Each structure stands twice: as structure tokens, then as C-alpha cells.
Amino acid sequence: MDRGFDWNHMRAFLATVDAGSLSAAARQLGLTQPTVGRQITALEQELKLALFERTGRALQLTDAGADLLAQARSMSDAAARISLMAQGRTQALDGTIRVTASDMMSAYVLPATLMQLRSVAPRLRVDVIAANDIRDILKREADIAIRHVRPTDPDLIARRISDASAHLYASKSYVATHGMPQAIADLSDHDFISMGNDDAFVAAMEERGLPVGHGNLRAGSTSGITIWEMLRRGFGIFPMSDHIAAQFDDVVRLLDGVTDLRFPVWLVTHRDLHNSKRIRLVFDLLADVLADQ
């Protein structure tokens, strides 16, 4: 039976690639340089592949080594996450983590997600900061942020976990009164609810080819939850995540297949905070659940 390979040898391979040399990898792993060298050699023998070209003291990945690297990183990430979940069940993961997201996501998405976290780490407290403005991770106002725009600061780690789908929605009562739009051009005769800055909202609609002007904006709010409740009462039309809208039976999707909208979902934390066991646990769980949605 093929015994495969020793995972410690793969760890030595990854550390050598990341550190750039056997000596640096040895320091990273807390081993001696000859030990790391022997582990690399053993891995090459186990896989029957040459992973590095050795030129003096320099090491350069072969084509086979480069092909292996992507798979090795995936295996390393999976192993780390398995270990992390096991630690969550067997160790006292406590303390408080602060997650910030829009008020809509905080109300209609995060509670179910965080109940899964409670089963893994029941002593861990999670505080949700429901805010539509951008909370500053750099200033530690939150530990993890869920955003629709990728941050640019190099001290932040961001993972794009999904591209969420959205459509225009209105209440059944609004459609009963104003009619169902049959084409995009019909939208110019309908009422819309604005969020925040009217100019920015109109520009966003125009960018997506939707004929919405300032005259269409008959109501507005800076609160997503308030907008959604206004929509349900018949104030007008608003774009909404399909995952959230599906939780309500008093709203209808408009122009399905014509006004398909998508928006990225980014999970963000500070580079230093990502080394925290409890923050990694919450970060990875949110990534898994939100990607499925």
C-alpha cells in the first residue's frame, strides 16, 4: 500500500519556499538546517519528484515544485482549519470578538451564522456592530468587518468570499397599486427608496443601466433596516440581496433575469489580529457560511 508522504516533510517544503532558504526555514520551524534539508530530500524521494534546483546556496522551485506549491498551501490551510475547529471544541475559547457589518446583514444574516459558532465555542462572546459606515479595523473599532469594497491598506487582510446576487424588490401592496414593471424602461415611472446620498444612489442605478433619477426618489434613509420596512409598507422599489429578500413573503422580485445585480462580499481583519486563535475561528466560520449563501 502506498503510504503517501510525511506531513512534516510538506511543512518543511512550505517553510523553505516562504522563507527562501533552508537556514531561514529552519529558524521558522525551530529545527536545524540539516534536519530541514533531510526532510526536503525525503519528500522528493516520497513523491519521486525534484522540487528544487540547487545552485550553490540558492534554491529555486522546479516546475514540479511550483505545481505542488498550490496544492500544498491548500492542504496547509485545510489542516490549520481542522486544528482550529478542534481547538474550539477542546479548549477554552473565550473573550469577546467584535464583528461589524451593515445593519441588514447584522439583522438578517449574522444571527444564524453566529449560532453555528456558539456550538463550536460556547464561551466565546461575539458583539455585532451594526453600522453602514466603514468601521476602522486599524483603530481596533472592530476585529472583523464584512464589506462590499476591498480595503487597500497593506495592514489589513481581506478575503473575497462570494459575489452575492441581488435584484430590485417591491412589496406586493406596491405592485398591486402601481403595477408590475414589464421592462427596464418602465422603471422611470416608479417610486424608489434612496439610501444615504441621493446623487450616489442615482449614479449607482445609472451605472447598472437603470433609468432612475432624482424625481423617482420618493423616500429615503441611511438605515438599511428602515428602508426595508418602508419597502414592505409600499413606499417604493429598492435593490436587495436575494438571500435576505427570500426571508420575507410580502415582497416580490422585479424584472427577474433583466436586472440581475451582483456585489462582492469581503471579509476583513487586521494582519496582527489574524494570528489570534479566536479571531481566526470566527473569520473562517464566517467565510464558510457566507460563501455558501
Secondary structure as GFF3:
##gff-version 3
##sequence-region A 1 293
A	DSSP	alpha_helix	7	19	.	.	.	ID=ss1
A	DSSP	alpha_helix	22	29	.	.	.	ID=ss2
A	DSSP	alpha_helix	33	47	.	.	.	ID=ss3
A	DSSP	beta_strand	52	55	.	.	.	ID=ss4
A	DSSP	beta_strand	58	61	.	.	.	ID=ss5
A	DSSP	alpha_helix	63	90	.	.	.	ID=ss6
A	DSSP	beta_strand	96	101	.	.	.	ID=ss7
A	DSSP	alpha_helix	103	108	.	.	.	ID=ss8
A	DSSP	alpha_helix	110	120	.	.	.	ID=ss9
A	DSSP	beta_strand	125	130	.	.	.	ID=ss10
A	DSSP	three_ten_helix	137	139	.	.	.	ID=ss11
A	DSSP	beta_strand	144	147	.	.	.	ID=ss12
A	DSSP	beta_strand	156	171	.	.	.	ID=ss13
A	DSSP	alpha_helix	172	178	.	.	.	ID=ss14
A	DSSP	three_ten_helix	184	189	.	.	.	ID=ss15
A	DSSP	beta_strand	192	195	.	.	.	ID=ss16
A	DSSP	alpha_helix	198	207	.	.	.	ID=ss17
A	DSSP	three_ten_helix	214	216	.	.	.	ID=ss18
A	DSSP	beta_strand	217	221	.	.	.	ID=ss19
A	DSSP	alpha_helix	224	232	.	.	.	ID=ss20
A	DSSP	beta_strand	238	241	.	.	.	ID=ss21
A	DSSP	alpha_helix	242	245	.	.	.	ID=ss22
A	DSSP	beta_strand	251	254	.	.	.	ID=ss23
A	DSSP	beta_strand	261	270	.	.	.	ID=ss24
A	DSSP	three_ten_helix	273	275	.	.	.	ID=ss25
A	DSSP	alpha_helix	277	292	.	.	.	ID=ss26
###
